[in-house]
Structure formats: C-alpha cells, structure tokens
Amino acid sequence: MKKWCKGIVSCFLLAGLLAASFSIRAEAAGKTEKLGTAHFNIGILSSAYGKGPNGKQAVYAAANGDPAVLNIVDPLSGETIATHALDGAPSAWGMVIDPKGKVYIAGGANLYRYDPTTDAVTNLGRPIASETALWRLQTDQKGRIYGGTYPNGKVFMYNPETKTFRDYGQMAEDQGYSRSIAVSGQYVYAGTGVKKAQLIRLDPKTGKKQGIPLPEPYTSQQDVYDIDAVRHLLFVRVTPSNTLLIYDLKKKKWVDEIKNVKGSKVSSPDAKGRVYFNIGDELYSYRLKDKKLAATGYRESWSNKGFGWLNLNEEGFKGKSLISMRYNGSYWIFNPQTGKSRSIDSQIEGQPIPIQSIGRGPDGNIYTSGYLTGGFSKYSVDDHEFTRFKGFGQAENMISTDSYLYLGVYTGGVIYRYDPAKPYDHDPVNVPKATNPKALFSLKSEGQDRPFGFAKGDRKVFIGTVPDYGKLGGALTVLDEASDQYAVHRNIVNNQSVISLSYKDGLVYGGTSVSGGLGVTPSETEAKLFAFDPKTSEKKFEMTPLHGEKAISALAFDRGGDLWGMSPGKIFKFNPETRKVLAAKELFPFSWNGVGHYWRGAFLDLDADGCFYGTTLGKLFKFNPQTWETEVLETDASLFAEDKNGAFYFARGTDLYRYTR
C-alpha cells in the first residue's frame, strides 16, 4: 500500500512539474548580429553552347547559388556578356538550346527560358506540382522540351506553341529519379534509378513506355545517370561502376561498353564522325562507324559539364574546336586536328551559397561548410573576419577534438581531418595528395553517403551516417585518433540511419532516423535510441524513447549524467543506468505529415550555466533541465555552434549570425 501511494505521489509531482512548465517564454533579451555571407562559390552543373545576345558565339553556364545565376560568357576571352538571376532556383542540373536558339534551364523545380533576341529570362513555372527538382533537359526537332524529375521519377514535356506542360508519369515503378534524357527519332529515352538502373523508351505521342534491359552484368547498377543520342547510337552511363554502355537503335542491341567514364556528357560528332568524352581525367575520342576508341593526350578535362563546338580562328586551332565548361567556372578548348589546347578562367563570379554545417574548431573559431557546391570557411572570433577556402566539398557536420577538426563530406561519406595550425591545402582534382584537410577514408564501400552524427571521447571520434541513395541502414564508425584506424558497424539499428551521437563513461549513445538515402521508402516507423560499447563492439541496448517520432536528431548529457534527446518538436530525459525515459515534453508543435525524409534539424548542447541551448524548427532556444522551461532566443535560425566566448552561432540561408547573451 505504501509503494502504491508513493508511486501516485511521484506521478502527481512529475505531472505538476510538466504542466507548470508547458508555457514557452517569449524571446529573451540578447544581441543578434549578422556577420555576413560565409561562402561565395562557383558550381556549374550544366552548360550549353550557341549564339549569345550579340549574335556571336557564347557559352551558357548556370552557377549554383541563392539564387542560381545564368552566365553568358564570351568563349574567346572568358568575359561575361550578361548574367540573369534564376529567382527561386538554388541550382540548375539541366540546360538545352532549342532549334530556334532559345535556352531552356532546369532550375530547381521550375523550367526557365532565355531568349537571346531580348536578353531576358522567363520563368515558365513548375512542370509538375509533385516534383521538387528537375534534372537533364533535351529538345526535339519541333522545339518541344523534355525533362526528368525527382522525387517521383517522372518525365514532362513543355510545348512552346501551346505554352503547356504534359506529365508522362513515373517512368519505372518505385524509382524516384529520372536523371537523364535523350531524344532520337520519334522516341524519348529516360534514365531512371536509385534502387535499380533502368533505361525506358517513351513514345511522347501515346505516352507508352517500354523498358530496354541493360546488359549483364549491369542490371544491378544503381542509376542510368547520363544518356546521349548520337545518330543511331545511344550512349548510356551507369553508376556506380561509371561504365558507358552503347546501344544501337537500329540493331536494337548493346554493341559496346567502356569503363571508367566520367559524366556528364558525350559530345556531338566532329567532321570525322568522332564523339568525345572523359575516361578518368583524359579526353578520349570514339569513332562511330567502327567503335574505335583513342586517347587524345589531353589530360585537363577533369570536369565536363557539357560539350560544344566553336571556331577559334587562331593558329593551331584549325576548323572547329571542342569546348567544355568545368565545374569551377573555368573551361577548356581542344582542337582534334592539331591537338592544341587552351584553358581559360571565365569571369563567372562566385554566388552566395547556403550554409550546410557549423562547428567550433579546436582553435575556438567558427567553421562552416556550404550546400551542394561545398566550401570551407573560418570566422575568426577575435578578428571578426571570414577566411574563405576553395575547393572543398559539402560537409554535413563536423566536430573538433583537442587538435583537429573532423568533417564528414557528402558524397561517399568521406571523413576529413583539418589542422587549423597548418596552412590550408586541398586540391579537389587530386584529393589523395591534399594534406589539409586530409581525406582519411571513405565509407562509400560500406554503402554510406552522408555523415551527420558526430561525438568524441577517449581519443576516439564516433561517426553516424545515412546510407547511399536507394538504401536503408546507416552505420556507426569508430575512428581511433592515434592510429587513424577505424571500424564500421553497419545497420546497427535495422534499416535506420544514425544521425546523432553522444559519448559518456565508455559508451556511445546514438539516435536514429527511419529515413534512409534519397529515393527509398522507410521500412520502420519509429526512431530508436541505442548504446554501443566501442571496446567490445557490442550494442548494449536499443529502445524507442519517443513513440510516434521518426527521428532523434540531438543528444546531450546533463551535469547529473542523464541523457537528453530531441526529435524535431519534443525533448526527453533518459537515465542510462535504468535505461528508462524519465519524462518527455513537447517543446514546439510539429507534424510528420508530408515529411519526405529527416536527417537532422534539432541541435542540443549543454552550456556552462547548466542549461541546454540549441536550435530546432527555426528557433534558437534555451531549455532549463531543472524547471523544464523553454525560452525562444531568436527565430529564423538553423544549425548551431558555440564559440570560446560563449556566443551562439546560427545560419539564415547564406548568412552566418551570432547571438550574444
């Protein structure tokens, strides 16, 4: 009877505590400063070659940014002829010039058109309401534009005469991406994938679809990433093997395959019937009539974002020369007849890039990385200045130890180590030779792609990852700082990604998300909390801390040794000894309805004052673990880090902000 009464009293006390603290205090007094744009990067994903607004030869290149920008460049000098913002588009994966010379751009979820005669861009709108991203574009002889989409792997057509879109639906069942597209004769060819690479032939008149089986052993490839139709041949690049498969449309069979081919395009033929593409970092020719493959000797073609032909009218550049824009905004020109080449730096300007991650370095300064085009920058807490480094990828998250900053980079789950005491030295073309940040290893062979979860302890760094496209099942990786040896523990929670980590007393605790890589439907319904012993490589337990929640994206210990965790809108307190959730509370309203995937969003950190600070759902907040009271310090805030002086840093799009208490 006494135990029963004691339990009732405890329940009433806890209920009273939570009820009294459910109100959220208004924004507290503090100083918020806009520090500036952390990243200005050039990232070219697509280009096209034709006549510019002055009637002369021009290169069209779309640079990622907020927003993306269409650049029109003089190929002879690299000078900018004109620029146009693609409002509403952060990137542009596809571009094509129609028979009338108009340029179409796949910008974000919208289709844009540039008219050289008026030097103006028109946003034609969103082809399909359900699709959030457009991929490659192609035109037919009538000027109709075709493109692929995500997340439902559809193909659309835009008819400029009727100014209407047509939705042809999903190309292959349960495939989220239609990345590549080509037109030959009366048919459209779409490359789909993520779960399985598939080539689909579409009749645009009837809408009928027919699969073209890939040859063995490529039926298990992940994506048909690129397609180019040249005369009667279809060039199909599949990933991750990076094999170029060649299909004869007349004979209706596969006739050749070429290994180690880089994307993203195959050129149109030269006067001798040869097309060009990259094998590794070298340019190769391929003769259509007899399938003869030959190295050109040109080894500066490391990045190909489209090919074109132009007349250079200079000594050594006889007839037409091949031109291709690189990812970094430079471009090269190669003459097949003489072998002479030239590399030119265009005047394309770096665009403001959204901040993807924020972290505090071992030197106490704040480091950031950018979205998609990457980038790496340092904000000096003492000098109040940015130092922006070039050539680095998209770091999903980062953590500092006593001497180093560790970064997890997408794609391929590459783990880098950066020493702030040494000069920056990073070559994106030759990553193995880069020394600072230095690539330690990649988790691509383990099927991992995005390192979001980080923790440290006992001279080890713990890394939680989201798997590759189309896959379920993340991993926990344990890196030993002294030896650089690491161990990967796949699928530590069945079919769930590991997105948050915290370490204490010899155990690493992890929070998961039911979301896997893009393009796959989760098999699980609730996120888990687990503990892992790195010495014995044993998972100690796994449990559901918040029923109905699909992600636990933040973990942190309080002074008393209890573990606190967060989903987007809720917080819970967990006792590691009893392995039970002591209490939970909703901090901010949130619904999982309509959420496609969730890898991160909540940040939680214990401060010297004994309170937790962090961000979630656009709010910078303070949470008192004694009273369960929450203060909203700022709104429109994402990501989180604290500097050596106790100030908080967060992002608003491309800009870094500081909040001082």
N, C-alpha and C positions, 0 to 999 in steps of 0.2 A: 504493500500500500504506500509506503514511504517513497519507494522508487517511482511509483506511478505519479505521485504528487510532485516529486522533484522534476520529473520529465515535463509535466504540464507547466510548471513554473518557468522552466527553461524556455519552453516554446513561446510562452507569453512574453518573456523578456526579449527574445530574438525578434518576435513579431513586432513588438513595440519599437525596437531599435530601427527596423527596416521601415516601418510605417512613418516614423518620425523623420526619416531622412530621405524620403522619396522625392521631396521637392528639390529642384535644381536652382541654385543661386544664380543670379544674373552675372553678367560679365564683371570680373574684378578689375580694380584699377591697376593698370600697368602700362608700360610704354611699348608700342609696336613700331618697328622701323622696317621700311622697305630697303633692303641692302642692294638690290639690283638683279640683273639677269645673270645667272650662273654660267650659261652655255650659249655660245654662238657657233653653230656647226654647219658645215656643208654636208649634206647627204643626198645624193642623186640616186633615185631608184628607177627612173625611166627617162628616155630621151628620144628625140625624133629629128629628122634632117630634111629640110626643104627650103622654100623661099620665105624670107622674112618680110617685115612690113615695108622695107625699102626695095623689095623686088630682087634682092641678091641672096646668095646662099646664106643659110642660117642654121644654127644648132638650137634646138628647143630642149631645155632641161628643167625638170621640176625638182626643186630643193625642198626637203622636209623642213617644217618649222611651224610656228604658231602665229599666222597660218603658213602653209606651204606657198612657195612662190614659183611662178613660171618665169624662167630666164630665157631670153632670146639673145644668142651670142653670135658674133662675127667669127666664123671658123678660121679666118686668115690671121686674125690678130688676138683673139680671145676677149676683145672688148664687148661690153654689154650694149646691145642695141635697145632693149626695152625689158622691163620687168612688170609682172602683174601678180598681185596677191590673189591666191585662190581661197577666198574667205570661206571658212567653215571646214577646210581640209587640212589635216595635220601632215599628210603625206600624199604621194601620188605614185602608185605602183604601175600604172599603165599609161601609154601615150601612143597615138597613131595619127597620121596625116591622111585625110580622105582624098579622093581623086581631084577635088577642086582646090586642094591646098589648105583646107581648114584643119586645125589641130584640135584633137579631142584628148582630154586628160581625165583619167580616173582618179579623182581627188577625194580621199576618204570614202564617204558613202554617196557622193554626188558625181555627176558627169558634167564636165566643163568643156566649152568650145572657145577656141581662139581664132579670130578672123584676121589674117594679115592685112587685108584691104582696109580695115577700120582700126587696126591695132587695139582691139578690145576683146575682153573675156566675158563670156556669158555663162552663168550657172544654169544648166539645163534641168537641174533638180535630181531627185533621188529616183533611180530607175525602179527599185523595188523596196517597198516600205519596210519589209522584214530584214533587209540586208544592211549591215553596218560597215562593210568595206567592199570596194571594187578592186579587181585585180587587173590583169592584162586586157588590152583592147585590140581589136582588129576591124578592118573595114572591108566591105565587098566592093565590086566594081560600080555599084549604084550609090555608093556613099553611105550605106547603112552601117551602123556601128554596133559591134558585138563585144560583150564583156562578161567576165566571170565574177562571182561574188562569194562572200562569207557572211553569215555562218551557216547557210543552208546549201552551199554549193550549187547555186543556180547560174543560168546564163540568161542575159537580157539582150534585146535589140533596140536601138534607137533609130527611128526613121526621120531624117531631117525634113522630108517633104511634108509628112503629116504632123511632125513635131510630137510624136507619141512614142512611148516605150511599150515593149512587149516582154512579158515574163514567160520564159520557156520552162520554168520549174527546175527542180533539182535534177542534176544530170545523172547521178548514181545514188542509189538508196543508202542513207545513213552516212553520206560523205559531206563534210562541212565546207570544203574548199573546192572552188573551180578556179584554180590559179592561172591557167594558161589557155590560150585560144588561138586558133588559126582558121583561115578561110581558104578553101580550094574548090573551084568549080561551084557546084550548087550546094555544097555542104559546109557546115561549120564543125570544127573539131575542138573538143574541150578536154582539158586535162584536169582530172579530179584527184582527190586523195586525202590523206592524213591516216585513215585506217588502212587503206589499200589503194595503190596507184591504179587508176583506170583511165583508159582513153575512150571517149564517147564521140560518135559521129551523130550530128544533129542535122535534120532537114529543116531549115528555117521556115520553109513554106508550110509544111504539115505539122511541124513540131515533133515528129517521130525521132526517137533516139535508138541508137544501136551501138553496143559495145564492140570495140576491137581488142581482142585478147592480146595481152603483152606476151612476148616470147619467154620461154623458160631460159634462165632462172629468175626472171624479173617480175614474176607475178606476185611476189611478196614484198615488192618495193612499196615505199610509203606514199610517194607523190609523183604525179606527172607534173613536174614543175615548169617546164618550158615546152612550147610547141612552135615550130616554124614550118610553113608550107612553101617549098621552092619547086616550081614546075610540078613534076609528078611525084615528088618525094616529100615525105613528112618527117621532119626531124623532131624527135621526142626525147627529152632529157628526163630521166627518172632519178629520184633521190631516195635514200641517202647514198647510193652507190655512185652517183654522178656519171651515169652511163648514157651516152647519146645513142638511141635506137633509131634506125632509119627504116621507114615503111614505104613501100612502093604502092602508090594509089592505083596504078594501072594493073599491076600483077596481084594486088591485094595480099601482099605478104611482106614479112620483115626480111630485109636484104642485107643489113649490116649493123654492127654495134661498135662503139668507140668508147674506151674507158677514160675516166678522169677528166671529163669535160666540165668546164666551169660555165655557169649561167652568165647572162641570161638570154642571149640571142644567138642565132645563126644569121650571117649576113645574106643579103640578096647576091646573086652571082655577078662576077666580073665578066669582061668581054670573052674570056676563055672558058666560061661555064664553071668557074670555081667559086664555092662559098667559103666563108671563113668563120672560125670560132676558136675559143681558147681551150687548150689542153694544158692543165696546170697553169703556169704563168707565161706560156708561149703561144703565139698565134700560129694556127695551122690552116692550110687550105685543103679543100676536099673537092675533087673534080666529079661532077655529077654523072658524066657519061660512063666512067669506068671505076668509080669509087676510090680513086687514088688519093691517099692521104699524104700530105707533105708538110714538114716543118718549114716555116718561113725564116726562122732565125731571129725573129723579133720577140724579145722577152720582156717588154714593158707593158704588155696588155693585161696586167693582173686584174683589172676590173673592167667589166664590159656591161654597160647599161643601155646597149643599143648600137646598131651599126648604120652608117650611111656612106654615100659616095660623093666626092666633090672634086672639082677641078682647081688645083692649086696654082697652076701656071707658073711654076718655078723650076729652075734647073734641078734635075734629079727626080722630079715628080711628073713623069710623063703620063698623059691620059688621066684617067680617073684614079684617085687615091681613096683608100679606105679610112674612115674616121670613126672614132668611138669615144664617148664620154665616160670618164671614170666616176666612181662613187664620190671621190673627194672634190669634184668640180674641175679637175684638170682633164685634158683629153689628148689623144694621140692620133697622128696621121701616118699611114704607111702606104707606100707605093709598091704594088705587087710586081711591077715590071722591073724596077731598079733596086728594090729592097731598101730604098732610103726612107727614113722615118723622122718624125719630129714629135716632141711632147710640148704642149702649151698649157700654161696655167691661165684659166679663164678669170675674168673679173667677177665671177659669181661670189656674192657675199654670204657669209655665214648667217643663218637665221636663228632667232631665239628658239631654244629647244626646251620643252617641258622637263622639269626636274623629276628624275625617276627614283633617286635614293639620296639620303642624307646620313652622314655619320661623323662622329668625332674621332679625329686621328690621335695617335699616341703623343703628338706634339701639342694637343689641346685645341688645334684649329678644326674648322668645319670643312668637310669634303662632300662633294656632290657628284652624281653622275646623271647623264641626260637620257631621255627616252628615244629609242629607235636608232638615232644616229650616234648615240652614246656621248662620249666626252667625259672629262675628268677635271674637276676644278677644286681649288682650295680657297677658302675665305679666311684671311688672317684676322684672328680675334684682336690682336694688338695693333696691326697696321690698318685694319678696316679696308682691306683691298682684296680683290679677286686675282688669283693666278689661274689662268685657263690653259689646260694642256690639250693637245690634239691627238687624234688617232686611237683613242681608247673606246672600248665597246660599252654596251648598256649594262651597267652594274645594277642588279636587282636589289642588293643590300650589301652592307659592309659592317665590319667590326674591327676594333683596334685592340691589340694586346700591348705589352709594355713597350715594344719597339716597332711593331709593324701594324699596317692597316691591311686587312684581308678583304677582298672584294669578290663577289660571285657574279659572273658575267653570263648573260644570255647572248648568243645561243650556245648550246653544247655544254652548259654548266661548267664553265672554265673558272678555276679558282686562281686568283692572282694575289701576290704579296707585294706591298709597296712600303718602301722605307723613306719616310719624309726627310731623313738626314742626308739622303743621297740625291743627285740630280735625276730629274725625270728622263727616262729613256725608254720609249716604246715605239716600235715600228709595226703598224698594223699589217704591212705586207709580209714581214718576216717576224712573226710573233716569237718563234723559238730563240731568236737572237736578242730579243728585247730583255733588258736587265732590270728595269724599274719603272712601272710594275712588272714583275716577273711571273709568267704563267707557270704554276706549279703542276697542274694536271687538269684534265677534262673528264667530266662524268658522262660524256656522250655515249661511250661504250656500255655504260650502265643504264642507258635509256633515260638519263636525266637531262634537264634542259634549263631550269630556272632556279637558282639558289636564293631563296627568300629567308630561310631561317638561319640565325647565327647565335652562337653562345661560346663562351670561353671558360676554361678552368683547368688547373693542374697542368699548365703548359700544353694544353690541347685546344684546338678550335673545332667546334661542332657545327656542321652544316646540314640544313634541311632543304630538300629540293622538291620541285614539281617535275613530273616526268615530261618526256618529249610529246610532241603533237600526236594525238590519237591514242595516247596510252594512259592507263591508270596505274597507280602505285609509285609513290615517291621513295625517297631514301634518306637515311641518316649517315653522314660521312664523318669519321673521326680522323682529324689531322694532328699528328704529333709535330709540334713546332721545332723541336730539337733535331729531328731526323728527316723531316718532310715526308715521312711515311704516312700512308693513310689507308683506312679500311672503309669499305662501303657496305652498308646494310640495307639491302633493297626491300621494299614493300614491308617495312617494319610494322605498319598498320595496314591491313589488307585493303588494297585499292584506294588508299588515301595518300595525299601529299603531305609532306612535313613542312609547315610554314612558320612555326615559332618554336623557340628553344630557350631553356634556362638551365643553369648548372648549379648544383649545391651538394656538398658532402658526398662526392664520388659518384653522383648520379646526374644524368642529363635528362631533363623533362621536356617533352615535346607536345605541341599542339598541332592538330591536323586540319585539313580541308578535304571535303568529299570530292572537290573538283580535281580533275587530272589535267593533262595537257589539253590545249585547244582542240576542238573537233571530236571530243568523246563525251558521252553521257555518263555521269556518275552512277556507280552501282550501289553506293552506300547512301544513307540518308542523314546520319548524324556524325558530327566531328568527335574525335577522341582526344583524350589526354593519356600519355604513356610515360613511363620512366625506363631508362636504359642504363645498364652498367657497362662502361667502356672497358673496364678491366677484364670482365668475364664474357663480354659481348652477349649479354643476356638481357632480354626485355623483362623487366620486373613486374610490370602490370600494364593494363590498358583498361580504360573506363570512359563512360560518357559523362562529362561534367555538367553539360547544359543540354537537356533534352530539347530536340527541335532545332538546335543550332547546327549549321553546316560547316562552320569554320571556327577555330580557336586561333586567332592570329596574333595574340600577345600574351606573354608570360613574364612574371617578375616576382621575386621573393620579397617579403616584408622583413622588418628587423627581428621579428619573433620566429622566423623560419617557416612561416606559412606561405604557400604559393598562391598567387593571384593570377587569374586568366581572364581574357576578354574575347567575346565574339564581337561582331560589329556594334551591337547595342547593349550587351549585357556584361556584367562582371561577376566573378565567383571567387570564393575563398576556399582553398583546399589544404587539408592537413596531410603532409607527406607520411607521417607515422601511422595514422589510422587509415590513410588512403580514402578519405571521405570528403565530400564537399560540405563545408560547414554552413555556408549561406551563399545566396546569389541574389542579384538585383538587376533590374533594367535601368540603365543609365539614360538611354535615349531610344525613342521608338525606331524600330527597323522591321521591315518585312522582307522575307526571302523570295517573295513572288517576283518573277521577272528577272532574277539574278542569274545570268548565264554561267559565270564562274567567279570564284572568290579566292584569291591567293594571299592578299594582305589588305590592310586598311586600318586596323587598330594598332596603336603603339602605346606601351606602358613602361614607365621607368620609375624606380624608387629614388626619391631625392634625399638630400641630407636632412631635410626637415621632417622626414618620416612619412611624407605624403607621396602619393603617386601622381605623376604628370604624364600626359600623352596626348594623342590625337585619335579621333575616330569620327566618322560621318561628318567630316568638315569642321570639327570643333577641337580647339586646343583646350584641354580641361585639367583641373586639379581634383584629385579624389583623396579624401581623408579616410584611411582604413579603420580609424577608431570610431568615427561618427557616421561613416558611410555617406558623408555629404559631398556633393559634387559642385564645383564652380566652373562655369564656362568662361575661359580667359579670352578667347578670340574665336571668331567664326571664319569660314572660308579658309581653313587650314588643313593641310595634309602633310604626311611624313613628320618625323620628329627627331631631334637631337639636342643635347645639352652641351654647352661649351665649358671650358675650365673655370669660367667665372660664374656659372650657374644660370646663364641666359639660355632661353629655348629658341630653337630654330625650326621653321616650318616652310612649306612651299605653297605658293599660289601660282599654279601653272608654271611659267618660265622663271618666276622671280623667287628669290630667297628672302625670307623675313626673319627678324629677330624680336623676341618678346622678352623684355627685362622687367623683372618684378620690382 
